[in-house]
Amino acid sequence: MKYAVIAVSGTQYLVKEDEVITVDNQNLEIDKSNKLETVLLTVDGDKVSVGTPTVKGSSVEYTVVNNYQGKKVDVFKFKSKSRYRKSMGFRPQLTDIKINKINL
């Protein structure tokens, strides 16, 4: 089984081929193929390659599937005994990407 650990926008993801993952907004066109070079670890059966910080010569090819807004996240803060309450919320911009190929 072949899988890799990649870094996208400061977050690490464990990915396999033909898998769809949700990442922070990438501002890329839908159905466009891209290449990601920040591969931190690759595993192919018994062969493991750990990068320092990235694995040289490794890359992950992916396609952007969808750009959308996520569910609303509510933030609430208050101070006790002073009747101070503040409620805010936001909807994160997300991108679904499909991992096409892991190049070792």
C-alpha positions as a Markdown table, in Angstrom:
| # | Residue | x | y | z |
|---|---|---|---|---|
| 1 | Met | 0.0 | 0.0 | 0.0 |
| 2 | Lys | 1.3 | 3.4 | -1.0 |
| 3 | Tyr | 0.7 | 6.5 | 1.1 |
| 4 | Ala | 2.3 | 9.8 | 2.0 |
| 5 | Val | 2.2 | 12.7 | 4.5 |
| 6 | Ile | 1.9 | 16.1 | 2.8 |
| 7 | Ala | 1.8 | 19.6 | 4.1 |
| 8 | Val | -0.8 | 22.0 | 2.7 |
| 9 | Ser | -1.2 | 25.5 | 4.1 |
| 10 | Gly | 0.6 | 24.6 | 7.3 |
| 11 | Thr | -1.5 | 21.5 | 8.0 |
| 12 | Gln | -0.3 | 17.9 | 7.6 |
| 13 | Tyr | -2.4 | 15.2 | 5.9 |
| 14 | Leu | -2.0 | 11.4 | 5.5 |
| 15 | Val | -3.1 | 10.7 | 1.9 |
| 16 | Lys | -3.5 | 7.7 | -0.3 |
| 17 | Glu | -4.1 | 7.5 | -4.1 |
| 18 | Asp | -7.7 | 8.1 | -5.3 |
| 19 | Glu | -8.6 | 9.7 | -2.0 |
| 20 | Val | -10.5 | 13.1 | -1.6 |
| 21 | Ile | -9.5 | 15.3 | 1.3 |
| 22 | Thr | -10.7 | 18.7 | 2.5 |
| 23 | Val | -8.1 | 21.5 | 2.9 |
| 24 | Asp | -8.1 | 25.2 | 3.5 |
| 25 | Asn | -9.0 | 27.4 | 0.5 |
| 26 | Gln | -6.3 | 27.1 | -2.3 |
| 27 | Asn | -7.8 | 29.6 | -4.8 |
| 28 | Leu | -7.3 | 27.2 | -7.7 |
| 29 | Glu | -9.5 | 26.4 | -10.7 |
| 30 | Ile | -11.8 | 23.3 | -10.5 |
| 31 | Asp | -10.7 | 20.3 | -12.5 |
| 32 | Lys | -7.2 | 21.6 | -12.9 |
| 33 | Ser | -4.3 | 19.2 | -12.1 |
| 34 | Asn | -1.5 | 20.5 | -9.8 |
| 35 | Lys | 1.7 | 19.1 | -8.3 |
| 36 | Leu | 2.6 | 19.4 | -4.6 |
| 37 | Glu | 6.3 | 19.1 | -3.7 |
| 38 | Thr | 6.0 | 19.4 | 0.1 |
| 39 | Val | 6.0 | 15.6 | 0.8 |
| 40 | Leu | 7.2 | 14.9 | 4.4 |
| 41 | Leu | 7.0 | 11.1 | 4.3 |
| 42 | Thr | 6.4 | 8.4 | 1.8 |
| 43 | Val | 5.6 | 4.7 | 2.4 |
| 44 | Asp | 5.5 | 2.0 | -0.4 |
| 45 | Gly | 5.1 | -1.4 | 1.2 |
| 46 | Asp | 8.2 | -1.9 | 3.4 |
| 47 | Lys | 10.1 | 1.1 | 1.9 |
| 48 | Val | 9.8 | 4.2 | 4.1 |
| 49 | Ser | 11.3 | 7.6 | 3.2 |
| 50 | Val | 11.4 | 10.3 | 5.8 |
| 51 | Gly | 12.2 | 13.8 | 4.6 |
| 52 | Thr | 14.5 | 16.4 | 6.3 |
| 53 | Pro | 12.2 | 18.4 | 6.0 |
| 54 | Thr | 10.9 | 17.1 | 2.7 |
| 55 | Val | 11.5 | 14.0 | 0.7 |
| 56 | Lys | 13.7 | 14.9 | -2.3 |
| 57 | Gly | 12.3 | 13.9 | -5.7 |
| 58 | Ser | 8.8 | 13.0 | -4.3 |
| 59 | Ser | 5.7 | 14.8 | -5.3 |
| 60 | Val | 1.9 | 14.3 | -5.2 |
| 61 | Glu | -0.3 | 15.1 | -8.2 |
| 62 | Tyr | -3.8 | 16.2 | -7.3 |
| 63 | Thr | -7.0 | 17.7 | -8.9 |
| 64 | Val | -9.2 | 20.4 | -7.4 |
| 65 | Val | -12.7 | 18.9 | -7.1 |
| 66 | Asn | -14.7 | 21.7 | -5.3 |
| 67 | Asn | -14.3 | 25.2 | -3.7 |
| 68 | Tyr | -17.0 | 25.9 | -1.1 |
| 69 | Gln | -17.9 | 27.5 | 2.3 |
| 70 | Gly | -17.9 | 25.2 | 5.3 |
| 71 | Lys | -20.5 | 25.1 | 8.1 |
| 72 | Lys | -20.7 | 28.1 | 10.4 |
| 73 | Val | -18.4 | 28.1 | 13.4 |
| 74 | Asp | -19.7 | 30.0 | 16.4 |
| 75 | Val | -17.4 | 31.8 | 18.8 |
| 76 | Phe | -18.7 | 33.0 | 22.1 |
| 77 | Lys | -16.8 | 34.9 | 24.8 |
| 78 | Phe | -17.9 | 36.3 | 28.1 |
| 79 | Lys | -16.6 | 37.8 | 31.3 |
| 80 | Ser | -18.1 | 36.6 | 34.6 |
| 81 | Lys | -19.8 | 39.0 | 37.0 |
| 82 | Ser | -19.8 | 41.9 | 34.5 |
| 83 | Arg | -22.5 | 40.9 | 32.0 |
| 84 | Tyr | -20.1 | 41.1 | 29.1 |
| 85 | Arg | -21.0 | 38.7 | 26.3 |
| 86 | Lys | -20.0 | 38.7 | 22.7 |
| 87 | Ser | -21.0 | 36.2 | 20.0 |
| 88 | Met | -19.4 | 35.9 | 16.6 |
| 89 | Gly | -19.3 | 33.4 | 13.8 |
| 90 | Phe | -17.6 | 32.7 | 10.5 |
| 91 | Arg | -17.8 | 30.2 | 7.6 |
| 92 | Pro | -14.4 | 28.9 | 6.5 |
| 93 | Gln | -13.5 | 28.7 | 2.8 |
| 94 | Leu | -12.6 | 25.1 | 1.9 |
| 95 | Thr | -11.3 | 23.2 | -1.1 |
| 96 | Asp | -11.8 | 19.5 | -1.8 |
| 97 | Ile | -8.8 | 17.9 | -3.6 |
| 98 | Lys | -8.5 | 14.4 | -5.1 |
| 99 | Ile | -5.1 | 12.7 | -4.9 |
| 100 | Asn | -4.3 | 11.2 | -8.3 |
| 101 | Lys | -0.8 | 9.9 | -8.0 |
| 102 | Ile | 2.0 | 9.7 | -5.4 |
| 103 | Asn | 5.4 | 9.9 | -7.1 |
| 104 | Leu | 8.2 | 8.4 | -5.0 |
